[in-house]
Amino acid sequence: MSYEPTKYIAAVTPQRVTADGPTLYQQGTRDGAVFSADWLIARMMEGRVFCASAGTVTTPITWDATATIDVTKPILWVSVPATVAVIPLEITLYMEAFGTNAQFECNAQVGTGGSRTSGGTALTPTNLRSDKPVTSSCTVYGGDSSPVFVGSTTNVSEFWRDGQQFAITKTTASATAAASDPNKFVWRLKDSGYGPIGAGASQIAVHQGSQAGTGFCKMVWVEVPVTSIV
């Protein structure tokens, strides 16, 4: 079977429709080159890109003082139902304080079999399209000082890890010109070149380990019907 696209070569104003299903010409330039919207931009236009943030404006979250990563105490937890698939686009962790001198580490993982027992703060994912034509089907929690979760147990993949060997909350005495400690840690799909897909019932969790950390954590993701990728 062969398919030959029909190019609308002389398109000055493209055809636009308001219903699903009609047949349209592909849009192209006058020299015959075909072009189309990026897949991600198309999903943004469709209203299928969402955001959830732990911590608001100038009020950070006080994370559980775990010293090292504890998968039962996530700082951001996304539970994906069986009906949708989630592809993270960006995770940003901003540490406002680390506490006293100690190792700092953070990671993100995807898997199945996890659950929430208690604690954490329920978050409502927001649609990056202002008129929010689609509502997220995911259940999202932000961490706090005493969350209790069951970490994913099956097909667990750690797709991001970062940190510092030693981190400390800066004071006037310690904040010298020679001292520069990172306090913002970011994972981006476009930078990594690969990423997880929470397809069907699964969990995506972000963790941190610090002596007495406070901060903000944000995740942005694409959410589509699971049938669209399998």
C-alpha positions in Angstrom: 0.0 0.0 0.0 1.3 3.4 -0.8 0.3 6.9 0.3 0.9 10.1 -1.6 0.2 13.2 0.4 -1.6 16.1 -1.3 0.2 19.3 -0.7 -1.6 22.6 -0.7 1.3 24.4 -2.3 -0.2 27.9 -2.7 -1.7 28.2 0.8 -1.7 31.8 1.9 -4.6 31.1 4.4 -4.8 27.5 5.5 -8.1 25.7 5.8 -9.5 25.6 9.3 -12.3 23.5 10.7 -14.2 23.3 14.0 -15.2 19.6 14.0 -13.3 16.3 14.0 -13.1 14.1 10.9 -13.0 16.3 7.8 -10.4 15.7 5.1 -8.0 18.6 4.6 -5.1 19.5 2.3 -1.7 19.3 3.9 -0.2 22.8 4.1 3.0 23.5 2.3 5.2 26.3 1.0 5.0 27.5 -2.6 8.0 25.4 -3.5 6.3 22.3 -2.4 7.9 21.8 1.1 5.4 20.3 3.6 5.4 21.6 7.2 3.4 20.7 10.3 3.2 21.6 14.0 5.6 19.9 16.4 3.9 17.0 18.3 4.3 18.8 21.6 2.9 22.1 20.3 0.0 20.1 18.9 -0.7 18.6 22.4 -0.4 22.1 23.9 -3.0 23.4 21.4 -5.2 20.4 22.2 -5.0 21.3 25.9 -3.1 18.1 27.0 -0.1 19.7 28.8 -0.4 20.0 32.6 1.5 21.5 35.5 1.6 20.7 39.2 3.7 22.6 41.8 4.6 21.9 45.4 5.0 25.2 47.1 3.4 28.5 46.0 4.7 32.0 45.3 6.9 32.7 48.3 5.8 29.9 50.6 8.1 26.9 50.3 7.4 23.3 51.4 9.2 22.0 54.4 10.3 18.6 53.2 10.7 15.6 55.5 14.2 15.7 57.0 15.3 12.4 55.5 19.1 13.2 55.1 19.1 10.8 52.1 16.5 9.8 49.5 13.6 7.9 51.0 11.1 6.6 48.4 8.3 6.5 51.0 8.6 10.3 51.3 8.2 11.9 47.8 8.2 15.6 47.4 6.0 15.3 44.3 4.0 12.2 43.4 1.8 11.7 40.3 -0.5 8.7 40.2 -1.4 7.8 36.6 -4.7 6.0 36.1 -5.2 3.1 33.7 -6.9 5.3 31.1 -4.1 7.8 30.3 -0.4 7.9 29.6 1.9 10.6 31.0 5.1 11.9 29.5 7.1 14.2 31.8 8.5 17.2 30.0 10.3 19.0 32.9 11.0 18.6 36.6 12.3 21.6 38.5 13.5 21.5 42.1 14.4 24.7 43.8 16.0 24.4 47.3 15.4 27.4 49.4 17.3 25.8 52.4 19.3 22.7 52.9 19.9 22.8 56.6 23.2 22.1 58.2 26.2 20.6 56.4 25.2 17.3 54.8 24.9 15.5 51.6 22.1 16.6 49.3 20.5 14.4 46.6 17.4 14.3 44.4 16.0 11.9 41.9 12.9 11.0 39.9 11.6 7.5 39.0 8.7 5.8 37.3 7.1 2.4 38.1 4.1 0.6 39.2 2.7 -0.8 42.5 3.1 2.4 44.5 0.4 4.0 46.6 -0.3 6.8 49.2 -0.9 5.9 52.8 -1.1 9.3 54.5 0.3 12.8 54.5 1.3 15.0 51.6 -0.8 17.8 50.2 -3.3 17.1 47.4 -2.6 19.2 44.3 -4.9 20.0 41.4 -3.0 19.9 38.1 -3.5 23.0 36.0 -3.9 23.1 32.2 -1.3 25.2 30.4 -4.0 26.2 28.0 -5.9 29.0 29.8 -9.4 27.8 28.9 -8.6 24.3 30.1 -10.6 22.2 27.6 -9.2 19.0 29.2 -9.0 18.0 32.9 -6.2 15.9 34.1 -7.1 12.4 35.2 -4.0 12.1 37.5 -3.9 12.2 41.3 -1.1 14.4 42.5 0.4 15.0 45.9 3.1 17.4 47.1 5.3 16.3 49.9 5.4 17.8 53.3 7.2 17.2 56.6 5.6 13.8 57.2 4.3 12.0 54.0 3.8 8.2 54.1 3.8 6.5 50.7 4.6 3.1 49.2 7.3 3.5 46.6 6.8 1.9 43.2 7.7 -1.8 43.4 7.6 -3.1 39.8 9.6 -2.0 36.7 11.0 0.9 38.6 13.3 3.2 36.5 15.2 6.0 37.9 15.5 8.5 35.0 17.0 11.5 36.9 19.5 11.9 39.7 21.4 15.0 40.9 22.7 16.5 44.0 25.7 17.8 45.9 28.3 16.0 48.0 27.9 18.6 50.7 25.2 21.3 50.9 24.5 23.9 53.6 22.0 26.8 54.0 24.1 29.9 53.4 24.5 32.5 56.1 26.1 35.9 55.9 29.3 34.4 57.2 29.4 31.5 54.8 28.2 33.2 51.6 31.5 34.4 50.3 32.3 35.4 46.7 34.4 32.2 46.4 31.6 30.0 47.4 28.9 29.0 44.9 26.5 26.2 45.6 23.8 25.2 43.2 20.2 25.4 44.6 18.2 24.7 41.4 18.1 21.2 39.9 16.3 20.6 36.6 15.5 17.6 34.4 14.1 18.3 30.9 13.1 15.8 28.3 14.6 17.8 25.5 18.0 17.9 27.2 18.0 14.2 28.2 16.9 12.9 24.8 14.9 10.2 26.5 12.3 10.0 29.2 9.7 7.8 31.0 6.2 7.1 30.0 3.7 6.4 32.7 1.4 4.2 30.6 -1.7 3.1 32.4 -1.8 2.5 36.2 1.7 3.8 37.3 3.4 6.4 39.5 6.0 9.1 38.8 7.7 10.3 42.0 10.3 13.0 42.8 12.4 12.7 45.9 15.0 14.7 47.8 17.4 14.0 50.7 18.6 16.8 52.9 19.3 17.5 56.5 16.4 20.1 56.8 15.4 21.1 53.3 12.7 23.5 52.2 11.8 24.5 48.7 9.6 24.2 45.6 9.1 21.4 43.1 7.3 21.6 39.7 6.5 19.0 37.1 5.1 19.6 33.6 3.8 16.7 31.6 1.8 15.7 28.5 -1.3 13.6 29.3 -3.0 11.6 26.5 -5.4 8.7 26.3 -3.3 5.5 26.8 -4.9 4.1 23.6 -3.2 6.8 21.6 0.3 5.3 22.2 -0.3 1.6 22.3 
